C-alpha cells in the first residue's frame, strides 16, 4: 500500500489498512480464496439478479474512496466514530451498515467536507487519494504526463476544468489516461471489452440468420487514427468492417468508432469462443477482445383463425366477382402459405354458434396444409343469420 496521509494530517503518512482489509489481502496473496471469477465477465461481474437491501448498500459503497477522511470525498471523519452507528446485524449474511438517527443530526455526516469540493480535490495530490486524484498519468504512445497539465490555477479548475480531466482505464494490458476533453493529446478507449452473441436464432426453414455486434471505441485526436484488427479464427465469425479502419481527425472532440463482427451459425446448436486483436499504431496500444457466441432453434409461431360463416357471408363482396365467404377463404389460404414449417394453426368457424374445424395443427408437411385447405373449402357460407 502506498504511503498516504491519515485524518491526523501530521505529515507522517500513517494511514493504514484496517485489520479486516489486511486479512483479506493476506488471503488473496496466499491464494486461499474461492476463485469464482469468469473470464466472460470482462472487467466486471454481472449485476445481481434481484434488488436487495444489502445489494443497494454494496452498489453505493463499492466505488467509494474512503480514507483519508480529511476532509474526505464521500464523507468526513464522522465515519470513524463507531458510536454513531447501530449495532451490526447480518442481513443475508452481510453485515449491516446503519446510522443511528437518534445520535446523528441532519448534515452531520458531511459537515466537514470542503466547499466547493473541487478546490480541495485539486489541492489533495501527493499522499492523499491516488486513484481518483492521480499526480501523473500514462498517455498511450506519449509517456507520462501530469494529470493537471492543462490547469493554470485553482480558480480555473473550479470554474470548469474539473469535469474535463481524463480517467485512468485499462486498455489492453495497460492502464492509461482516456476520455480527456481539454488537451490535444490523442487517446483511444475501448468501450466494449467483450463481444457476446447470445442465443442467435436459426433462420426460417433452416436458413442461416446472421447477427452483427460492434467492437466500440471512443477516440479523440487532431490527426487520423488507424485501427487494425485480426480476423476471427472460427469460420462462423467474420469481419464486416474492413481492416485497417481509419478514424479521421476528431478536431479534439470525441468520436465513436465501430468495428463490426458478423456471426453466422451453421446450425441451431452451435457455440464458439474466439477473439479479435485490435492494434493502434498512433498510440502503440493493443486490445484482445474475447468473443462468445451461440445459436438456438428458431422460435415458432402459433395462430388461430376465427372465420365468419354466417348468412351474410354469401353476399357479394362488393366487386361483383365473388362472395364475402370466398374472400375469407382466400385470405386464410394466404395466411397459411406464409406460415413456416414448425408453426401451428387452428381454424374456428362461427355463425350463431362456433365450431372448431381444426385444433392446433403443426405445419410440417404438405399433408397438414392440404387438410386445413380442404376444411376451408368445405366451410359453407351458412344460411343462419347472426342473432
C-alpha positions as CSV (number, residue, x, y, z in Angstrom):
1,X,0.0,0.0,0.0
2,X,1.4,3.5,-0.9
3,X,2.1,5.8,2.0
4,X,-0.9,8.1,2.5
5,X,-1.9,10.8,4.9
6,X,-4.4,9.9,7.7
7,X,-7.1,12.1,9.3
8,X,-4.3,13.4,11.6
9,X,-2.8,15.2,8.7
10,X,0.5,15.2,10.6
11,X,2.8,14.6,7.6
12,X,3.7,11.1,8.8
13,X,1.8,9.3,6.0
14,X,0.4,6.9,8.5
15,X,-2.9,5.8,7.0
16,X,-3.2,2.0,7.4
17,X,-5.4,-0.8,6.2
18,X,-8.0,-2.0,8.7
19,X,-7.5,-5.4,10.3
20,X,-10.3,-6.7,8.1
21,X,-8.7,-5.3,4.9
22,X,-5.3,-6.7,5.9
23,X,-6.8,-10.2,6.5
24,X,-8.5,-10.1,3.0
25,X,-5.3,-9.1,1.3
26,X,-3.3,-11.8,3.1
27,X,-5.8,-14.4,1.9
28,X,-5.6,-13.1,-1.6
29,X,-1.8,-13.2,-1.5
30,X,-1.8,-16.7,-0.2
31,X,-4.4,-17.8,-2.8
32,X,-6.7,-19.0,-0.1
33,X,-9.9,-17.7,-1.6
34,X,-12.7,-19.0,-3.8
35,X,-11.7,-18.1,-7.3
36,X,-15.2,-17.7,-8.8
37,X,-14.2,-15.1,-11.5
38,X,-15.4,-15.9,-15.0
39,X,-13.4,-14.6,-17.9
40,X,-16.5,-14.0,-19.9
41,X,-17.5,-11.2,-17.5
42,X,-14.8,-8.9,-19.0
43,X,-13.9,-6.2,-16.5
44,X,-16.8,-6.5,-14.1
45,X,-19.3,-9.2,-13.0
46,X,-22.9,-9.1,-14.0
47,X,-25.3,-7.2,-11.7
48,X,-27.3,-9.1,-9.1
49,X,-30.4,-10.8,-10.4
50,X,-32.6,-9.2,-7.8
51,X,-32.6,-5.9,-5.8
52,X,-31.9,-6.4,-2.1
53,X,-31.1,-4.0,0.8
54,X,-27.5,-5.3,1.1
55,X,-27.2,-5.1,-2.7
56,X,-28.2,-1.4,-2.7
57,X,-25.6,-0.8,0.1
58,X,-22.9,-2.6,-2.0
59,X,-23.8,-0.6,-5.1
60,X,-23.5,2.7,-3.3
61,X,-20.3,1.8,-1.4
62,X,-18.2,-0.4,-3.6
63,X,-16.7,2.6,-5.6
64,X,-16.2,4.8,-2.6
65,X,-12.7,6.2,-1.9
66,X,-12.9,6.2,1.8
67,X,-9.8,7.3,3.8
68,X,-8.2,9.5,4.3
69,X,-11.2,11.3,5.8
70,X,-9.5,14.8,6.0
71,X,-11.9,16.1,4.9
72,X,-12.8,13.1,2.8
73,X,-14.5,12.6,-0.5
74,X,-17.8,10.8,0.3
75,X,-17.9,11.8,4.0
76,X,-15.7,13.1,6.7
77,X,-14.1,11.7,9.9
78,X,-17.6,11.1,11.2
79,X,-17.3,7.6,9.6
80,X,-14.6,6.7,12.2
81,X,-17.0,7.2,15.1
82,X,-18.5,3.8,15.8
83,X,-20.8,5.2,18.4
84,X,-22.9,6.9,15.7
85,X,-23.9,3.6,14.1
86,X,-26.4,0.9,15.1
87,X,-25.2,-2.5,16.3
88,X,-24.1,-4.7,13.4
89,X,-26.6,-7.3,12.3
90,X,-26.4,-9.8,9.5
91,X,-28.7,-9.3,6.5
92,X,-28.4,-12.1,4.0
93,X,-25.1,-13.0,5.7
94,X,-23.8,-9.4,5.0
95,X,-23.0,-7.1,8.0
96,X,-25.4,-4.1,8.2
97,X,-24.2,-0.5,7.9
98,X,-26.8,1.7,9.5
99,X,-26.5,5.1,11.1
100,X,-28.2,5.7,14.5
101,X,-30.6,8.6,13.7
102,X,-31.1,9.2,17.4
103,X,-27.5,10.3,17.6
104,X,-26.9,12.0,14.3
105,X,-28.4,15.3,13.2
106,X,-29.1,16.5,9.7
107,X,-25.9,17.4,7.8
108,X,-23.5,15.9,10.4
109,X,-22.2,13.2,8.0
110,X,-20.8,15.7,5.6
111,X,-20.4,18.8,7.7
112,X,-16.6,18.7,7.5
113,X,-16.5,18.4,3.7
114,X,-14.8,21.1,1.6
115,X,-17.0,23.6,-0.2
116,X,-16.5,23.7,-3.2
117,X,-15.2,20.2,-3.2
118,X,-13.2,20.8,-6.4
119,X,-10.8,23.2,-4.6
120,X,-9.8,20.6,-2.0
121,X,-9.8,17.8,-4.6
122,X,-7.2,19.7,-6.7
123,X,-5.0,20.5,-3.6
124,X,-5.0,16.9,-2.3
125,X,-2.4,15.5,-4.7
126,X,0.6,13.7,-3.2
127,X,-0.2,11.3,-0.3
128,X,-3.9,11.6,-0.5
129,X,-6.2,9.8,-3.0
130,X,-4.1,8.2,-5.8
131,X,-6.9,6.5,-7.6
132,X,-9.5,9.3,-8.2
133,X,-6.8,12.1,-8.0
134,X,-3.6,10.9,-9.6
135,X,-0.4,13.1,-9.9
136,X,0.8,11.7,-13.1
137,X,-0.8,9.5,-15.8
138,X,0.4,7.4,-18.7
139,X,-0.7,8.8,-22.0
140,X,-0.7,6.0,-24.6
141,X,2.2,6.5,-27.0
142,X,3.3,9.7,-25.3
143,X,4.8,8.6,-22.0
144,X,3.9,10.0,-18.6
145,X,2.3,13.4,-18.1
146,X,0.9,15.5,-15.2
147,X,-2.8,14.8,-14.7
148,X,-3.4,18.5,-14.2
149,X,-1.1,19.6,-17.0
150,X,-3.8,21.9,-18.5
151,X,-4.8,23.6,-15.3
152,X,-3.3,27.0,-14.5
153,X,-4.7,27.6,-11.0
154,X,-7.4,26.6,-8.6
155,X,-9.9,29.1,-9.8
156,X,-9.6,27.7,-13.4
157,X,-10.1,24.1,-12.1
158,X,-13.2,25.0,-10.0
159,X,-14.7,27.2,-12.8
160,X,-14.8,24.5,-15.4
161,X,-11.7,22.4,-15.8
162,X,-12.6,19.8,-13.2
163,X,-15.0,17.9,-15.5
164,X,-12.6,17.7,-18.4
165,X,-9.9,15.7,-16.7
166,X,-9.1,12.2,-18.0
167,X,-9.8,8.8,-16.5
168,X,-7.3,6.1,-16.0
169,X,-8.7,3.0,-17.6
170,X,-7.4,-0.4,-18.5
171,X,-6.8,-0.5,-22.2
172,X,-5.5,-3.9,-23.4
173,X,-2.7,-4.8,-20.9
174,X,-2.0,-1.2,-19.8
175,X,-3.5,1.5,-17.5
176,X,-3.6,4.7,-19.5
177,X,-5.5,8.1,-19.5
178,X,-8.6,8.2,-21.6
179,X,-11.7,10.5,-22.0
180,X,-9.8,13.7,-21.5
181,X,-11.6,16.7,-23.0
182,X,-9.3,19.7,-22.7
183,X,-6.0,18.8,-24.4
184,X,-4.9,17.9,-27.9
185,X,-3.5,14.5,-26.7
186,X,-4.6,11.5,-28.7
187,X,-6.5,8.9,-26.8
188,X,-8.3,5.7,-27.8
189,X,-10.6,4.0,-25.3
190,X,-12.2,0.5,-25.7
191,X,-15.9,0.7,-24.7
192,X,-16.8,-3.0,-25.3
193,X,-14.2,-5.3,-23.5
194,X,-16.2,-8.4,-24.7
195,X,-18.4,-9.3,-27.6
196,X,-21.3,-11.6,-27.0
197,X,-23.8,-13.1,-29.5
198,X,-26.3,-14.7,-27.2
199,X,-29.0,-17.2,-28.4
200,X,-28.9,-16.2,-32.1
201,X,-32.0,-18.0,-33.6
202,X,-31.7,-20.0,-36.8
203,X,-33.4,-18.5,-39.8
204,X,-36.7,-19.8,-41.3
205,X,-36.7,-23.2,-43.0
206,X,-33.2,-24.0,-41.7
207,X,-31.5,-21.0,-43.3
208,X,-28.6,-19.2,-41.6
209,X,-29.5,-16.0,-39.8
210,X,-26.6,-13.6,-39.4
211,X,-26.2,-11.4,-36.3
212,X,-23.9,-8.3,-36.0
213,X,-22.1,-6.9,-33.0
214,X,-19.7,-4.0,-32.9
215,X,-16.4,-3.5,-31.1
216,X,-16.8,0.1,-30.0
217,X,-14.0,2.6,-29.4
218,X,-14.1,6.3,-28.3
219,X,-11.4,8.3,-30.0
220,X,-10.2,11.9,-29.6
221,X,-7.4,13.1,-31.9
222,X,-6.4,16.0,-34.0
223,X,-4.8,13.6,-36.5
224,X,-6.2,10.4,-38.2
225,X,-6.1,7.3,-36.1
226,X,-5.8,3.8,-37.6
227,X,-7.2,0.7,-36.0
228,X,-6.1,-2.7,-37.4
229,X,-7.9,-5.9,-36.3
230,X,-7.5,-9.6,-36.9
231,X,-10.0,-11.9,-38.5
232,X,-11.6,-14.4,-36.0
233,X,-10.3,-17.9,-36.4
234,X,-13.7,-19.7,-36.4
235,X,-15.4,-19.6,-39.9
236,X,-18.8,-18.7,-38.3
237,X,-17.3,-15.3,-37.4
238,X,-16.2,-12.8,-39.9
239,X,-15.3,-9.1,-40.2
240,X,-17.8,-6.8,-41.7
241,X,-15.8,-3.6,-41.2
242,X,-12.6,-3.7,-43.4
243,X,-9.2,-3.6,-41.7
244,X,-7.5,-1.3,-41.2
245,X,-10.2,1.2,-40.2
246,X,-9.3,4.9,-40.3
247,X,-10.9,7.4,-37.9
248,X,-10.5,10.9,-39.4
249,X,-9.4,13.7,-37.1
250,X,-12.0,14.5,-34.5
251,X,-10.7,18.0,-34.0
252,X,-10.4,17.5,-30.3
253,X,-14.0,16.2,-30.0
254,X,-14.9,12.6,-29.1
255,X,-15.9,10.3,-32.0
256,X,-17.2,6.7,-31.8
257,X,-15.6,4.0,-34.0
258,X,-17.4,0.7,-34.6
259,X,-15.6,-2.4,-35.9
260,X,-18.5,-4.8,-36.9
261,X,-18.2,-8.6,-36.5
262,X,-20.7,-11.0,-38.1
263,X,-21.8,-14.3,-36.6
264,X,-23.4,-16.8,-39.0
265,X,-24.1,-20.0,-37.1
266,X,-24.1,-23.1,-39.3
267,X,-26.9,-24.8,-37.3
268,X,-29.3,-24.3,-34.4
269,X,-27.0,-25.8,-31.7
270,X,-23.7,-24.1,-32.5
271,X,-21.4,-22.4,-30.0
272,X,-17.9,-20.8,-30.3
273,X,-15.3,-19.0,-28.2
274,X,-12.9,-16.8,-30.2
275,X,-11.2,-13.4,-30.0
276,X,-10.1,-10.4,-32.1
277,X,-7.0,-8.4,-31.5
278,X,-7.1,-4.7,-32.3
279,X,-4.0,-2.5,-32.6
280,X,-3.4,1.2,-32.9
281,X,-0.1,2.4,-34.2
282,X,-0.6,6.0,-33.2
283,X,-0.8,5.2,-29.5
284,X,1.1,1.8,-29.5
285,X,-1.9,0.1,-27.9
286,X,-3.3,-3.4,-28.4
287,X,-6.5,-4.9,-27.2
288,X,-7.7,-8.5,-27.3
289,X,-11.5,-8.7,-27.3
290,X,-12.9,-12.2,-26.3
291,X,-15.9,-13.3,-28.4
292,X,-18.6,-15.8,-27.3
293,X,-21.5,-16.9,-29.5
294,X,-24.2,-19.5,-29.6
295,X,-27.3,-20.3,-31.7
296,X,-30.7,-21.7,-30.8
297,X,-33.6,-23.1,-32.8
298,X,-36.0,-20.6,-34.4
299,X,-38.9,-19.6,-32.2
300,X,-42.1,-21.0,-33.8
301,X,-45.4,-19.2,-34.0
302,X,-49.0,-20.3,-33.4
303,X,-52.1,-18.7,-34.8
304,X,-55.8,-19.1,-34.6
305,X,-58.1,-18.1,-37.4
306,X,-61.7,-17.4,-36.4
307,X,-63.8,-17.2,-39.6
308,X,-67.3,-15.8,-40.1
309,X,-69.7,-18.3,-41.9
310,X,-73.0,-16.6,-41.2
311,X,-75.6,-16.0,-43.8
312,X,-74.3,-12.5,-44.7
313,X,-71.1,-14.1,-46.0
314,X,-72.9,-15.4,-49.1
315,X,-73.4,-11.9,-50.2
316,X,-71.3,-10.2,-52.9
317,X,-68.0,-8.9,-51.6
318,X,-68.5,-5.6,-53.5
319,X,-66.8,-6.2,-56.8
320,X,-69.3,-8.5,-58.5
321,X,-66.7,-11.2,-58.8
322,X,-67.2,-13.4,-55.7
323,X,-68.7,-13.7,-52.3
324,X,-67.5,-12.5,-48.9
325,X,-67.1,-16.1,-47.9
326,X,-64.7,-16.7,-50.8
327,X,-62.6,-13.7,-49.8
328,X,-62.3,-15.1,-46.3
329,X,-61.1,-18.4,-47.7
330,X,-58.6,-16.7,-50.0
331,X,-57.2,-14.6,-47.1
332,X,-57.0,-17.7,-44.8
333,X,-55.1,-19.7,-47.5
334,X,-52.7,-16.8,-48.0
335,X,-52.1,-16.7,-44.2
336,X,-51.3,-20.4,-44.2
337,X,-48.9,-20.0,-47.2
338,X,-46.7,-17.5,-45.3
339,X,-46.5,-19.7,-42.2
340,X,-43.3,-21.7,-41.8
341,X,-42.7,-25.4,-41.1
342,X,-42.9,-25.9,-37.4
343,X,-45.5,-23.2,-36.9
344,X,-49.1,-24.2,-35.9
345,X,-52.6,-23.0,-36.8
346,X,-56.1,-23.7,-35.7
347,X,-59.4,-23.0,-37.5
348,X,-62.7,-22.0,-36.0
349,X,-65.9,-21.0,-37.8
350,X,-68.9,-19.3,-36.4
351,X,-72.4,-18.1,-37.3
352,X,-74.8,-18.0,-34.3
353,X,-72.7,-20.8,-32.9
354,X,-68.9,-21.5,-33.1
355,X,-67.3,-24.8,-34.0
356,X,-63.7,-25.8,-34.2
357,X,-62.8,-27.1,-37.7
358,X,-59.2,-28.0,-36.8
359,X,-57.4,-27.8,-33.5
360,X,-53.9,-26.5,-33.3
361,X,-52.1,-28.2,-36.2
362,X,-48.3,-28.2,-36.7
363,X,-47.4,-27.2,-40.3
364,X,-44.5,-29.5,-41.0
365,X,-45.6,-31.3,-44.2
366,X,-47.9,-30.8,-47.2
367,X,-50.5,-33.1,-45.8
368,X,-51.3,-30.8,-42.9
369,X,-51.7,-27.9,-45.2
370,X,-53.9,-29.9,-47.6
371,X,-56.2,-30.9,-44.7
372,X,-56.6,-27.4,-43.5
373,X,-57.2,-26.1,-47.0
374,X,-59.9,-28.8,-47.6
375,X,-61.6,-27.7,-44.4
376,X,-61.6,-24.1,-45.5
377,X,-63.0,-25.1,-48.9
378,X,-65.8,-27.1,-47.3
379,X,-66.8,-24.4,-44.9
380,X,-70.2,-23.2,-46.1
381,X,-71.5,-19.6,-46.0
382,X,-74.2,-20.7,-43.7
383,X,-77.8,-19.8,-44.0
384,X,-78.1,-18.7,-40.4
385,X,-78.2,-15.1,-39.6
386,X,-76.4,-13.7,-36.6
387,X,-79.0,-13.1,-33.8
